[in-house]
Amino acid sequence: MATYAYHCAGCGPFEVRRPIGTAEPAEPCAACGEPAPRRYTPPLLARTPAAEARARRAQEASAHEPQVVQRAPAAPKPPPDPRWAGLPRP
Ligand SMILES: [Zn+2]
């Protein structure tokens, strides 16, 4: 069995399960009964989430193009002491 995707102009996308190779170019909509054309989709392909793809690219790049560091990164500047606001200014 395979899942075939169709798109009704009025109701939106819906899916139909049929044996492989038996999909019709149009199916009646499950909600309104109007003929809906088939929407072609790639089989069994899932898109990699953007964050995971970024992490994989960075991991792969670090094996061949590691970032060269000349010195330690600067420590974050501590926030000013709120008690200093009450002190007289020169
Ligand atoms: Zn419909």
PDB file of the backbone (N, CA, C, O) and the ligand in Angstrom, with CONECT records:
HET     ZN  A 101       1
ATOM      1  N   MET A   1       0.843  -1.183   0.000  1.00  0.00           N
ATOM      2  CA  MET A   1       0.000   0.000   0.000  1.00  0.00           C
ATOM      3  C   MET A   1       0.881   1.235   0.000  1.00  0.00           C
ATOM      4  O   MET A   1       1.970   1.264   0.572  1.00  0.00           O
ATOM      5  N   ALA A   2       0.363   2.246  -0.663  1.00  0.00           N
ATOM      6  CA  ALA A   2       1.073   3.527  -0.720  1.00  0.00           C
ATOM      7  C   ALA A   2       0.076   4.631  -0.416  1.00  0.00           C
ATOM      8  O   ALA A   2      -1.130   4.476  -0.611  1.00  0.00           O
ATOM      9  N   THR A   3       0.603   5.746   0.066  1.00  0.00           N
ATOM     10  CA  THR A   3      -0.227   6.905   0.366  1.00  0.00           C
ATOM     11  C   THR A   3      -0.058   7.918  -0.760  1.00  0.00           C
ATOM     12  O   THR A   3       1.060   8.344  -1.052  1.00  0.00           O
ATOM     13  N   TYR A   4      -1.165   8.304  -1.392  1.00  0.00           N
ATOM     14  CA  TYR A   4      -1.130   9.272  -2.479  1.00  0.00           C
ATOM     15  C   TYR A   4      -1.794  10.546  -2.005  1.00  0.00           C
ATOM     16  O   TYR A   4      -2.813  10.519  -1.315  1.00  0.00           O
ATOM     17  N   ALA A   5      -1.195  11.668  -2.389  1.00  0.00           N
ATOM     18  CA  ALA A   5      -1.686  12.974  -1.945  1.00  0.00           C
ATOM     19  C   ALA A   5      -2.512  13.619  -3.058  1.00  0.00           C
ATOM     20  O   ALA A   5      -2.151  13.573  -4.234  1.00  0.00           O
ATOM     21  N   TYR A   6      -3.615  14.211  -2.655  1.00  0.00           N
ATOM     22  CA  TYR A   6      -4.488  14.948  -3.573  1.00  0.00           C
ATOM     23  C   TYR A   6      -4.779  16.298  -2.944  1.00  0.00           C
ATOM     24  O   TYR A   6      -4.615  16.489  -1.739  1.00  0.00           O
ATOM     25  N   HIS A   7      -5.213  17.230  -3.780  1.00  0.00           N
ATOM     26  CA  HIS A   7      -5.507  18.566  -3.261  1.00  0.00           C
ATOM     27  C   HIS A   7      -6.838  19.042  -3.828  1.00  0.00           C
ATOM     28  O   HIS A   7      -6.975  19.262  -5.032  1.00  0.00           O
ATOM     29  N   CYS A   8      -7.801  19.195  -2.954  1.00  0.00           N
ATOM     30  CA  CYS A   8      -9.104  19.724  -3.346  1.00  0.00           C
ATOM     31  C   CYS A   8      -9.030  21.251  -3.335  1.00  0.00           C
ATOM     32  O   CYS A   8      -8.502  21.838  -2.390  1.00  0.00           O
ATOM     33  N   ALA A   9      -9.554  21.896  -4.378  1.00  0.00           N
ATOM     34  CA  ALA A   9      -9.496  23.360  -4.463  1.00  0.00           C
ATOM     35  C   ALA A   9     -10.274  24.017  -3.326  1.00  0.00           C
ATOM     36  O   ALA A   9      -9.900  25.095  -2.864  1.00  0.00           O
ATOM     37  N   GLY A  10     -11.341  23.383  -2.877  1.00  0.00           N
ATOM     38  CA  GLY A  10     -12.154  23.991  -1.833  1.00  0.00           C
ATOM     39  C   GLY A  10     -11.813  23.549  -0.421  1.00  0.00           C
ATOM     40  O   GLY A  10     -11.937  24.334   0.519  1.00  0.00           O
ATOM     41  N   CYS A  11     -11.385  22.297  -0.257  1.00  0.00           N
ATOM     42  CA  CYS A  11     -11.190  21.744   1.085  1.00  0.00           C
ATOM     43  C   CYS A  11      -9.720  21.591   1.480  1.00  0.00           C
ATOM     44  O   CYS A  11      -9.411  21.489   2.667  1.00  0.00           O
ATOM     45  N   GLY A  12      -8.813  21.574   0.504  1.00  0.00           N
ATOM     46  CA  GLY A  12      -7.402  21.448   0.841  1.00  0.00           C
ATOM     47  C   GLY A  12      -6.870  20.054   0.584  1.00  0.00           C
ATOM     48  O   GLY A  12      -7.505  19.256  -0.105  1.00  0.00           O
ATOM     49  N   PRO A  13      -5.693  19.759   1.142  1.00  0.00           N
ATOM     50  CA  PRO A  13      -5.039  18.481   0.855  1.00  0.00           C
ATOM     51  C   PRO A  13      -5.682  17.315   1.617  1.00  0.00           C
ATOM     52  O   PRO A  13      -6.195  17.477   2.724  1.00  0.00           O
ATOM     53  N   PHE A  14      -5.636  16.145   0.990  1.00  0.00           N
ATOM     54  CA  PHE A  14      -6.054  14.909   1.662  1.00  0.00           C
ATOM     55  C   PHE A  14      -5.270  13.768   1.041  1.00  0.00           C
ATOM     56  O   PHE A  14      -4.680  13.921  -0.029  1.00  0.00           O
ATOM     57  N   GLU A  15      -5.265  12.628   1.710  1.00  0.00           N
ATOM     58  CA  GLU A  15      -4.483  11.483   1.262  1.00  0.00           C
ATOM     59  C   GLU A  15      -5.383  10.270   1.066  1.00  0.00           C
ATOM     60  O   GLU A  15      -6.406  10.122   1.736  1.00  0.00           O
ATOM     61  N   VAL A  16      -4.984   9.406   0.137  1.00  0.00           N
ATOM     62  CA  VAL A  16      -5.704   8.169  -0.160  1.00  0.00           C
ATOM     63  C   VAL A  16      -4.685   7.041  -0.171  1.00  0.00           C
ATOM     64  O   VAL A  16      -3.619   7.168  -0.773  1.00  0.00           O
ATOM     65  N   ARG A  17      -5.016   5.920   0.504  1.00  0.00           N
ATOM     66  CA  ARG A  17      -4.123   4.762   0.507  1.00  0.00           C
ATOM     67  C   ARG A  17      -4.641   3.737  -0.494  1.00  0.00           C
ATOM     68  O   ARG A  17      -5.797   3.318  -0.442  1.00  0.00           O
ATOM     69  N   ARG A  18      -3.750   3.344  -1.412  1.00  0.00           N
ATOM     70  CA  ARG A  18      -4.087   2.376  -2.454  1.00  0.00           C
ATOM     71  C   ARG A  18      -2.867   1.506  -2.713  1.00  0.00           C
ATOM     72  O   ARG A  18      -1.757   1.861  -2.317  1.00  0.00           O
ATOM     73  N   PRO A  19      -3.064   0.357  -3.381  1.00  0.00           N
ATOM     74  CA  PRO A  19      -1.893  -0.438  -3.772  1.00  0.00           C
ATOM     75  C   PRO A  19      -0.982   0.363  -4.711  1.00  0.00           C
ATOM     76  O   PRO A  19      -1.442   1.232  -5.453  1.00  0.00           O
ATOM     77  N   ILE A  20       0.296   0.056  -4.664  1.00  0.00           N
ATOM     78  CA  ILE A  20       1.272   0.795  -5.458  1.00  0.00           C
ATOM     79  C   ILE A  20       0.930   0.703  -6.940  1.00  0.00           C
ATOM     80  O   ILE A  20       0.630  -0.376  -7.451  1.00  0.00           O
ATOM     81  N   GLY A  21       0.977   1.828  -7.614  1.00  0.00           N
ATOM     82  CA  GLY A  21       0.734   1.884  -9.049  1.00  0.00           C
ATOM     83  C   GLY A  21      -0.719   2.002  -9.442  1.00  0.00           C
ATOM     84  O   GLY A  21      -1.033   1.986 -10.632  1.00  0.00           O
ATOM     85  N   THR A  22      -1.610   2.118  -8.487  1.00  0.00           N
ATOM     86  CA  THR A  22      -3.042   2.194  -8.814  1.00  0.00           C
ATOM     87  C   THR A  22      -3.624   3.573  -8.547  1.00  0.00           C
ATOM     88  O   THR A  22      -4.844   3.728  -8.489  1.00  0.00           O
ATOM     89  N   ALA A  23      -2.767   4.578  -8.382  1.00  0.00           N
ATOM     90  CA  ALA A  23      -3.274   5.922  -8.096  1.00  0.00           C
ATOM     91  C   ALA A  23      -3.930   6.497  -9.342  1.00  0.00           C
ATOM     92  O   ALA A  23      -3.419   6.348 -10.452  1.00  0.00           O
ATOM     93  N   GLU A  24      -5.071   7.159  -9.146  1.00  0.00           N
ATOM     94  CA  GLU A  24      -5.768   7.821 -10.241  1.00  0.00           C
ATOM     95  C   GLU A  24      -5.252   9.257 -10.341  1.00  0.00           C
ATOM     96  O   GLU A  24      -4.782   9.812  -9.348  1.00  0.00           O
ATOM     97  N   PRO A  25      -5.335   9.862 -11.524  1.00  0.00           N
ATOM     98  CA  PRO A  25      -4.892  11.256 -11.643  1.00  0.00           C
ATOM     99  C   PRO A  25      -5.775  12.218 -10.854  1.00  0.00           C
ATOM    100  O   PRO A  25      -5.342  13.320 -10.517  1.00  0.00           O
ATOM    101  N   ALA A  26      -7.004  11.812 -10.557  1.00  0.00           N
ATOM    102  CA  ALA A  26      -7.893  12.635  -9.728  1.00  0.00           C
ATOM    103  C   ALA A  26      -8.760  11.699  -8.900  1.00  0.00           C
ATOM    104  O   ALA A  26      -9.164  10.629  -9.356  1.00  0.00           O
ATOM    105  N   GLU A  27      -9.037  12.129  -7.670  1.00  0.00           N
ATOM    106  CA  GLU A  27      -9.882  11.361  -6.751  1.00  0.00           C
ATOM    107  C   GLU A  27     -10.994  12.275  -6.259  1.00  0.00           C
ATOM    108  O   GLU A  27     -10.804  13.487  -6.155  1.00  0.00           O
ATOM    109  N   PRO A  28     -12.160  11.696  -5.954  1.00  0.00           N
ATOM    110  CA  PRO A  28     -13.191  12.549  -5.345  1.00  0.00           C
ATOM    111  C   PRO A  28     -12.758  12.961  -3.938  1.00  0.00           C
ATOM    112  O   PRO A  28     -12.222  12.162  -3.171  1.00  0.00           O
ATOM    113  N   CYS A  29     -13.003  14.215  -3.632  1.00  0.00           N
ATOM    114  CA  CYS A  29     -12.615  14.756  -2.325  1.00  0.00           C
ATOM    115  C   CYS A  29     -13.365  14.011  -1.223  1.00  0.00           C
ATOM    116  O   CYS A  29     -14.545  13.693  -1.366  1.00  0.00           O
ATOM    117  N   ALA A  30     -12.662  13.738  -0.125  1.00  0.00           N
ATOM    118  CA  ALA A  30     -13.269  13.011   0.988  1.00  0.00           C
ATOM    119  C   ALA A  30     -14.361  13.838   1.662  1.00  0.00           C
ATOM    120  O   ALA A  30     -15.271  13.269   2.264  1.00  0.00           O
ATOM    121  N   ALA A  31     -14.293  15.165   1.575  1.00  0.00           N
ATOM    122  CA  ALA A  31     -15.264  16.010   2.262  1.00  0.00           C
ATOM    123  C   ALA A  31     -16.419  16.422   1.350  1.00  0.00           C
ATOM    124  O   ALA A  31     -17.583  16.279   1.723  1.00  0.00           O
ATOM    125  N   CYS A  32     -16.103  16.939   0.145  1.00  0.00           N
ATOM    126  CA  CYS A  32     -17.162  17.501  -0.695  1.00  0.00           C
ATOM    127  C   CYS A  32     -17.477  16.647  -1.919  1.00  0.00           C
ATOM    128  O   CYS A  32     -18.506  16.864  -2.559  1.00  0.00           O
ATOM    129  N   GLY A  33     -16.628  15.690  -2.262  1.00  0.00           N
ATOM    130  CA  GLY A  33     -16.919  14.809  -3.379  1.00  0.00           C
ATOM    131  C   GLY A  33     -16.494  15.333  -4.734  1.00  0.00           C
ATOM    132  O   GLY A  33     -16.627  14.620  -5.729  1.00  0.00           O
ATOM    133  N   GLU A  34     -15.986  16.555  -4.811  1.00  0.00           N
ATOM    134  CA  GLU A  34     -15.524  17.127  -6.080  1.00  0.00           C
ATOM    135  C   GLU A  34     -14.225  16.438  -6.486  1.00  0.00           C
ATOM    136  O   GLU A  34     -13.447  16.046  -5.616  1.00  0.00           O
ATOM    137  N   PRO A  35     -13.970  16.278  -7.787  1.00  0.00           N
ATOM    138  CA  PRO A  35     -12.712  15.666  -8.209  1.00  0.00           C
ATOM    139  C   PRO A  35     -11.519  16.564  -7.846  1.00  0.00           C
ATOM    140  O   PRO A  35     -11.512  17.766  -8.113  1.00  0.00           O
ATOM    141  N   ALA A  36     -10.518  15.934  -7.230  1.00  0.00           N
ATOM    142  CA  ALA A  36      -9.326  16.668  -6.796  1.00  0.00           C
ATOM    143  C   ALA A  36      -8.117  16.076  -7.512  1.00  0.00           C
ATOM    144  O   ALA A  36      -7.950  14.857  -7.519  1.00  0.00           O
ATOM    145  N   PRO A  37      -7.274  16.908  -8.112  1.00  0.00           N
ATOM    146  CA  PRO A  37      -6.104  16.395  -8.818  1.00  0.00           C
ATOM    147  C   PRO A  37      -5.043  15.875  -7.849  1.00  0.00           C
ATOM    148  O   PRO A  37      -4.930  16.320  -6.707  1.00  0.00           O
ATOM    149  N   ARG A  38      -4.277  14.919  -8.354  1.00  0.00           N
ATOM    150  CA  ARG A  38      -3.209  14.335  -7.548  1.00  0.00           C
ATOM    151  C   ARG A  38      -2.080  15.344  -7.392  1.00  0.00           C
ATOM    152  O   ARG A  38      -1.769  16.106  -8.308  1.00  0.00           O
ATOM    153  N   ARG A  39      -1.481  15.329  -6.222  1.00  0.00           N
ATOM    154  CA  ARG A  39      -0.332  16.182  -5.938  1.00  0.00           C
ATOM    155  C   ARG A  39       0.860  15.244  -5.824  1.00  0.00           C
ATOM    156  O   ARG A  39       0.889  14.376  -4.952  1.00  0.00           O
ATOM    157  N   TYR A  40       1.836  15.413  -6.697  1.00  0.00           N
ATOM    158  CA  TYR A  40       2.985  14.512  -6.712  1.00  0.00           C
ATOM    159  C   TYR A  40       3.965  14.903  -5.625  1.00  0.00           C
ATOM    160  O   TYR A  40       4.345  16.066  -5.495  1.00  0.00           O
ATOM    161  N   THR A  41       4.371  13.902  -4.841  1.00  0.00           N
ATOM    162  CA  THR A  41       5.302  14.130  -3.738  1.00  0.00           C
ATOM    163  C   THR A  41       6.421  13.102  -3.831  1.00  0.00           C
ATOM    164  O   THR A  41       6.205  12.002  -4.340  1.00  0.00           O
ATOM    165  N   PRO A  42       7.614  13.439  -3.348  1.00  0.00           N
ATOM    166  CA  PRO A  42       8.702  12.462  -3.377  1.00  0.00           C
ATOM    167  C   PRO A  42       8.435  11.340  -2.382  1.00  0.00           C
ATOM    168  O   PRO A  42       7.954  11.599  -1.279  1.00  0.00           O
ATOM    169  N   PRO A  43       8.737  10.099  -2.752  1.00  0.00           N
ATOM    170  CA  PRO A  43       8.444   8.981  -1.856  1.00  0.00           C
ATOM    171  C   PRO A  43       9.471   8.837  -0.740  1.00  0.00           C
ATOM    172  O   PRO A  43      10.678   8.849  -0.980  1.00  0.00           O
ATOM    173  N   LEU A  44       8.972   8.701   0.469  1.00  0.00           N
ATOM    174  CA  LEU A  44       9.793   8.397   1.643  1.00  0.00           C
ATOM    175  C   LEU A  44      10.971   9.331   1.827  1.00  0.00           C
ATOM    176  O   LEU A  44      12.021   8.906   2.308  1.00  0.00           O
ATOM    177  N   LEU A  45      10.825  10.567   1.463  1.00  0.00           N
ATOM    178  CA  LEU A  45      11.886  11.542   1.683  1.00  0.00           C
ATOM    179  C   LEU A  45      11.409  12.523   2.739  1.00  0.00           C
ATOM    180  O   LEU A  45      10.341  13.122   2.610  1.00  0.00           O
ATOM    181  N   ALA A  46      12.190  12.676   3.759  1.00  0.00           N
ATOM    182  CA  ALA A  46      11.868  13.634   4.809  1.00  0.00           C
ATOM    183  C   ALA A  46      12.911  14.740   4.771  1.00  0.00           C
ATOM    184  O   ALA A  46      14.102  14.482   4.597  1.00  0.00           O
ATOM    185  N   ARG A  47      12.455  15.958   4.935  1.00  0.00           N
ATOM    186  CA  ARG A  47      13.376  17.091   4.906  1.00  0.00           C
ATOM    187  C   ARG A  47      14.070  17.190   6.258  1.00  0.00           C
ATOM    188  O   ARG A  47      13.436  17.087   7.308  1.00  0.00           O
ATOM    189  N   THR A  48      15.390  17.393   6.212  1.00  0.00           N
ATOM    190  CA  THR A  48      16.158  17.536   7.446  1.00  0.00           C
ATOM    191  C   THR A  48      15.830  18.882   8.081  1.00  0.00           C
ATOM    192  O   THR A  48      15.826  19.899   7.387  1.00  0.00           O
ATOM    193  N   PRO A  49      15.555  18.912   9.377  1.00  0.00           N
ATOM    194  CA  PRO A  49      15.293  20.188  10.039  1.00  0.00           C
ATOM    195  C   PRO A  49      16.493  21.130   9.882  1.00  0.00           C
ATOM    196  O   PRO A  49      17.638  20.681   9.842  1.00  0.00           O
ATOM    197  N   ALA A  50      16.222  22.441   9.793  1.00  0.00           N
ATOM    198  CA  ALA A  50      17.267  23.433   9.504  1.00  0.00           C
ATOM    199  C   ALA A  50      18.371  23.405  10.565  1.00  0.00           C
ATOM    200  O   ALA A  50      19.549  23.491  10.221  1.00  0.00           O
ATOM    201  N   ALA A  51      18.015  23.287  11.833  1.00  0.00           N
ATOM    202  CA  ALA A  51      19.024  23.299  12.888  1.00  0.00           C
ATOM    203  C   ALA A  51      19.940  22.085  12.781  1.00  0.00           C
ATOM    204  O   ALA A  51      21.150  22.188  12.982  1.00  0.00           O
ATOM    205  N   GLU A  52      19.351  20.937  12.463  1.00  0.00           N
ATOM    206  CA  GLU A  52      20.167  19.722  12.327  1.00  0.00           C
ATOM    207  C   GLU A  52      21.074  19.820  11.104  1.00  0.00           C
ATOM    208  O   GLU A  52      22.228  19.392  11.159  1.00  0.00           O
ATOM    209  N   ALA A  53      20.572  20.374  10.004  1.00  0.00           N
ATOM    210  CA  ALA A  53      21.391  20.534   8.799  1.00  0.00           C
ATOM    211  C   ALA A  53      22.564  21.465   9.064  1.00  0.00           C
ATOM    212  O   ALA A  53      23.680  21.209   8.613  1.00  0.00           O
ATOM    213  N   ARG A  54      22.307  22.569   9.810  1.00  0.00           N
ATOM    214  CA  ARG A  54      23.378  23.515  10.149  1.00  0.00           C
ATOM    215  C   ARG A  54      24.441  22.826  10.991  1.00  0.00           C
ATOM    216  O   ARG A  54      25.636  23.009  10.755  1.00  0.00           O
ATOM    217  N   ALA A  55      24.016  22.035  11.972  1.00  0.00           N
ATOM    218  CA  ALA A  55      24.959  21.342  12.847  1.00  0.00           C
ATOM    219  C   ALA A  55      25.782  20.320  12.059  1.00  0.00           C
ATOM    220  O   ALA A  55      26.979  20.166  12.299  1.00  0.00           O
ATOM    221  N   ARG A  56      25.141  19.628  11.125  1.00  0.00           N
ATOM    222  CA  ARG A  56      25.874  18.647  10.312  1.00  0.00           C
ATOM    223  C   ARG A  56      26.894  19.325   9.415  1.00  0.00           C
ATOM    224  O   ARG A  56      28.009  18.826   9.261  1.00  0.00           O
ATOM    225  N   ARG A  57      26.523  20.472   8.813  1.00  0.00           N
ATOM    226  CA  ARG A  57      27.472  21.196   7.958  1.00  0.00           C
ATOM    227  C   ARG A  57      28.653  21.684   8.773  1.00  0.00           C
ATOM    228  O   ARG A  57      29.797  21.583   8.328  1.00  0.00           O
ATOM    229  N   ALA A  58      28.390  22.215   9.967  1.00  0.00           N
ATOM    230  CA  ALA A  58      29.479  22.706  10.816  1.00  0.00           C
ATOM    231  C   ALA A  58      30.387  21.564  11.240  1.00  0.00           C
ATOM    232  O   ALA A  58      31.608  21.717  11.279  1.00  0.00           O
ATOM    233  N   GLN A  59      29.796  20.423  11.558  1.00  0.00           N
ATOM    234  CA  GLN A  59      30.593  19.271  11.967  1.00  0.00           C
ATOM    235  C   GLN A  59      31.470  18.792  10.817  1.00  0.00           C
ATOM    236  O   GLN A  59      32.643  18.473  11.016  1.00  0.00           O
ATOM    237  N   GLU A  60      30.905  18.742   9.621  1.00  0.00           N
ATOM    238  CA  GLU A  60      31.675  18.292   8.462  1.00  0.00           C
ATOM    239  C   GLU A  60      32.778  19.292   8.122  1.00  0.00           C
ATOM    240  O   GLU A  60      33.893  18.891   7.790  1.00  0.00           O
ATOM    241  N   ALA A  61      32.481  20.579   8.201  1.00  0.00           N
ATOM    242  CA  ALA A  61      33.481  21.594   7.884  1.00  0.00           C
ATOM    243  C   ALA A  61      34.608  21.583   8.903  1.00  0.00           C
ATOM    244  O   ALA A  61      35.756  21.845   8.543  1.00  0.00           O
ATOM    245  N   SER A  62      34.321  21.293  10.144  1.00  0.00           N
ATOM    246  CA  SER A  62      35.369  21.327  11.165  1.00  0.00           C
ATOM    247  C   SER A  62      36.394  20.219  10.952  1.00  0.00           C
ATOM    248  O   SER A  62      37.514  20.324  11.453  1.00  0.00           O
ATOM    249  N   ALA A  63      36.050  19.175  10.233  1.00  0.00           N
ATOM    250  CA  ALA A  63      37.007  18.099   9.969  1.00  0.00           C
ATOM    251  C   ALA A  63      38.040  18.525   8.941  1.00  0.00           C
ATOM    252  O   ALA A  63      39.180  18.063   8.985  1.00  0.00           O
ATOM    253  N   HIS A  64      37.661  19.404   8.008  1.00  0.00           N
ATOM    254  CA  HIS A  64      38.562  19.789   6.931  1.00  0.00           C
ATOM    255  C   HIS A  64      39.037  21.228   7.048  1.00  0.00           C
ATOM    256  O   HIS A  64      40.134  21.556   6.595  1.00  0.00           O
ATOM    257  N   GLU A  65      38.218  22.098   7.655  1.00  0.00           N
ATOM    258  CA  GLU A  65      38.550  23.515   7.750  1.00  0.00           C
ATOM    259  C   GLU A  65      38.342  23.984   9.187  1.00  0.00           C
ATOM    260  O   GLU A  65      37.450  24.789   9.454  1.00  0.00           O
ATOM    261  N   PRO A  66      39.156  23.487  10.110  1.00  0.00           N
ATOM    262  CA  PRO A  66      38.920  23.906  11.499  1.00  0.00           C
ATOM    263  C   PRO A  66      39.199  25.393  11.664  1.00  0.00           C
ATOM    264  O   PRO A  66      40.104  25.938  11.032  1.00  0.00           O
ATOM    265  N   GLN A  67      38.424  26.037  12.508  1.00  0.00           N
ATOM    266  CA  GLN A  67      38.627  27.456  12.773  1.00  0.00           C
ATOM    267  C   GLN A  67      39.897  27.617  13.594  1.00  0.00           C
ATOM    268  O   GLN A  67      40.073  26.949  14.613  1.00  0.00           O
ATOM    269  N   VAL A  68      40.794  28.514  13.143  1.00  0.00           N
ATOM    270  CA  VAL A  68      42.046  28.754  13.852  1.00  0.00           C
ATOM    271  C   VAL A  68      41.825  29.907  14.810  1.00  0.00           C
ATOM    272  O   VAL A  68      41.351  30.975  14.421  1.00  0.00           O
ATOM    273  N   VAL A  69      42.170  29.682  16.058  1.00  0.00           N
ATOM    274  CA  VAL A  69      41.997  30.698  17.085  1.00  0.00           C
ATOM    275  C   VAL A  69      43.372  31.209  17.482  1.00  0.00           C
ATOM    276  O   VAL A  69      44.246  30.416  17.833  1.00  0.00           O
ATOM    277  N   GLN A  70      43.581  32.540  17.433  1.00  0.00           N
ATOM    278  CA  GLN A  70      44.867  33.147  17.780  1.00  0.00           C
ATOM    279  C   GLN A  70      44.968  33.442  19.279  1.00  0.00           C
ATOM    280  O   GLN A  70      46.058  33.421  19.851  1.00  0.00           O
ATOM    281  N   ARG A  71      43.835  33.712  19.901  1.00  0.00           N
ATOM    282  CA  ARG A  71      43.837  34.002  21.337  1.00  0.00           C
ATOM    283  C   ARG A  71      42.481  33.619  21.920  1.00  0.00           C
ATOM    284  O   ARG A  71      41.516  33.348  21.204  1.00  0.00           O
ATOM    285  N   ALA A  72      42.451  33.608  23.226  1.00  0.00           N
ATOM    286  CA  ALA A  72      41.213  33.236  23.905  1.00  0.00           C
ATOM    287  C   ALA A  72      40.174  34.325  23.677  1.00  0.00           C
ATOM    288  O   ALA A  72      40.525  35.504  23.617  1.00  0.00           O
ATOM    289  N   PRO A  73      38.908  33.958  23.549  1.00  0.00           N
ATOM    290  CA  PRO A  73      37.878  34.986  23.370  1.00  0.00           C
ATOM    291  C   PRO A  73      37.787  35.869  24.604  1.00  0.00           C
ATOM    292  O   PRO A  73      38.012  35.413  25.725  1.00  0.00           O
ATOM    293  N   ALA A  74      37.452  37.155  24.385  1.00  0.00           N
ATOM    294  CA  ALA A  74      37.351  38.106  25.489  1.00  0.00           C
ATOM    295  C   ALA A  74      36.239  37.684  26.437  1.00  0.00           C
ATOM    296  O   ALA A  74      35.172  37.227  26.025  1.00  0.00           O
ATOM    297  N   ALA A  75      36.527  37.853  27.713  1.00  0.00           N
ATOM    298  CA  ALA A  75      35.516  37.527  28.720  1.00  0.00           C
ATOM    299  C   ALA A  75      34.391  38.549  28.627  1.00  0.00           C
ATOM    300  O   ALA A  75      34.646  39.719  28.345  1.00  0.00           O
ATOM    301  N   PRO A  76      33.152  38.128  28.859  1.00  0.00           N
ATOM    302  CA  PRO A  76      32.047  39.096  28.803  1.00  0.00           C
ATOM    303  C   PRO A  76      32.208  40.151  29.888  1.00  0.00           C
ATOM    304  O   PRO A  76      32.612  39.847  31.010  1.00  0.00           O
ATOM    305  N   LYS A  77      31.885  41.402  29.540  1.00  0.00           N
ATOM    306  CA  LYS A  77      32.017  42.521  30.464  1.00  0.00           C
ATOM    307  C   LYS A  77      30.941  42.402  31.534  1.00  0.00           C
ATOM    308  O   LYS A  77      29.766  42.240  31.206  1.00  0.00           O
ATOM    309  N   PRO A  78      31.322  42.480  32.818  1.00  0.00           N
ATOM    310  CA  PRO A  78      30.289  42.378  33.860  1.00  0.00           C
ATOM    311  C   PRO A  78      29.382  43.603  33.828  1.00  0.00           C
ATOM    312  O   PRO A  78      29.838  44.695  33.489  1.00  0.00           O
ATOM    313  N   PRO A  79      28.125  43.443  34.168  1.00  0.00           N
ATOM    314  CA  PRO A  79      27.214  44.596  34.167  1.00  0.00           C
ATOM    315  C   PRO A  79      27.651  45.595  35.240  1.00  0.00           C
ATOM    316  O   PRO A  79      28.197  45.191  36.267  1.00  0.00           O
ATOM    317  N   PRO A  80      27.416  46.909  35.014  1.00  0.00           N
ATOM    318  CA  PRO A  80      27.810  47.911  36.011  1.00  0.00           C
ATOM    319  C   PRO A  80      27.035  47.726  37.313  1.00  0.00           C
ATOM    320  O   PRO A  80      25.871  47.324  37.321  1.00  0.00           O
ATOM    321  N   ASP A  81      27.710  48.029  38.391  1.00  0.00           N
ATOM    322  CA  ASP A  81      27.084  47.906  39.709  1.00  0.00           C
ATOM    323  C   ASP A  81      25.985  48.956  39.829  1.00  0.00           C
ATOM    324  O   ASP A  81      26.263  50.140  39.641  1.00  0.00           O
ATOM    325  N   PRO A  82      24.750  48.569  40.132  1.00  0.00           N
ATOM    326  CA  PRO A  82      23.657  49.553  40.198  1.00  0.00           C
ATOM    327  C   PRO A  82      23.883  50.606  41.279  1.00  0.00           C
ATOM    328  O   PRO A  82      23.281  51.679  41.226  1.00  0.00           O
ATOM    329  N   ARG A  83      24.740  50.316  42.257  1.00  0.00           N
ATOM    330  CA  ARG A  83      24.979  51.314  43.313  1.00  0.00           C
ATOM    331  C   ARG A  83      25.794  52.485  42.778  1.00  0.00           C
ATOM    332  O   ARG A  83      25.786  53.559  43.380  1.00  0.00           O
ATOM    333  N   TRP A  84      26.510  52.301  41.639  1.00  0.00           N
ATOM    334  CA  TRP A  84      27.318  53.380  41.065  1.00  0.00           C
ATOM    335  C   TRP A  84      26.448  54.494  40.540  1.00  0.00           C
ATOM    336  O   TRP A  84      26.924  55.623  40.425  1.00  0.00           O
ATOM    337  N   ALA A  85      25.196  54.236  40.216  1.00  0.00           N
ATOM    338  CA  ALA A  85      24.323  55.261  39.654  1.00  0.00           C
ATOM    339  C   ALA A  85      24.072  56.390  40.660  1.00  0.00           C
ATOM    340  O   ALA A  85      23.823  57.530  40.267  1.00  0.00           O
ATOM    341  N   GLY A  86      24.138  56.073  41.950  1.00  0.00           N
ATOM    342  CA  GLY A  86      23.869  57.080  42.965  1.00  0.00           C
ATOM    343  C   GLY A  86      25.105  57.908  43.333  1.00  0.00           C
ATOM    344  O   GLY A  86      24.988  58.868  44.094  1.00  0.00           O
ATOM    345  N   LEU A  87      26.270  57.563  42.816  1.00  0.00           N
ATOM    346  CA  LEU A  87      27.491  58.274  43.162  1.00  0.00           C
ATOM    347  C   LEU A  87      27.582  59.597  42.381  1.00  0.00           C
ATOM    348  O   LEU A  87      27.082  59.689  41.260  1.00  0.00           O
ATOM    349  N   PRO A  88      28.214  60.609  42.965  1.00  0.00           N
ATOM    350  CA  PRO A  88      28.383  61.886  42.240  1.00  0.00           C
ATOM    351  C   PRO A  88      29.343  61.710  41.073  1.00  0.00           C
ATOM    352  O   PRO A  88      30.316  60.961  41.162  1.00  0.00           O
ATOM    353  N   ARG A  89      29.059  62.404  39.983  1.00  0.00           N
ATOM    354  CA  ARG A  89      29.890  62.346  38.768  1.00  0.00           C
ATOM    355  C   ARG A  89      30.915  63.482  38.827  1.00  0.00           C
ATOM    356  O   ARG A  89      30.616  64.546  39.368  1.00  0.00           O
ATOM    357  N   PRO A  90      32.106  63.275  38.285  1.00  0.00           N
ATOM    358  CA  PRO A  90      33.115  64.362  38.275  1.00  0.00           C
ATOM    359  C   PRO A  90      32.750  65.459  37.284  1.00  0.00           C
ATOM    360  O   PRO A  90      33.484  66.439  37.150  1.00  0.00           O
TER     361      PRO A  90
HETATM  362 ZN    ZN A 101     -13.341  19.128  -1.283  1.00  0.00          ZN2+
END
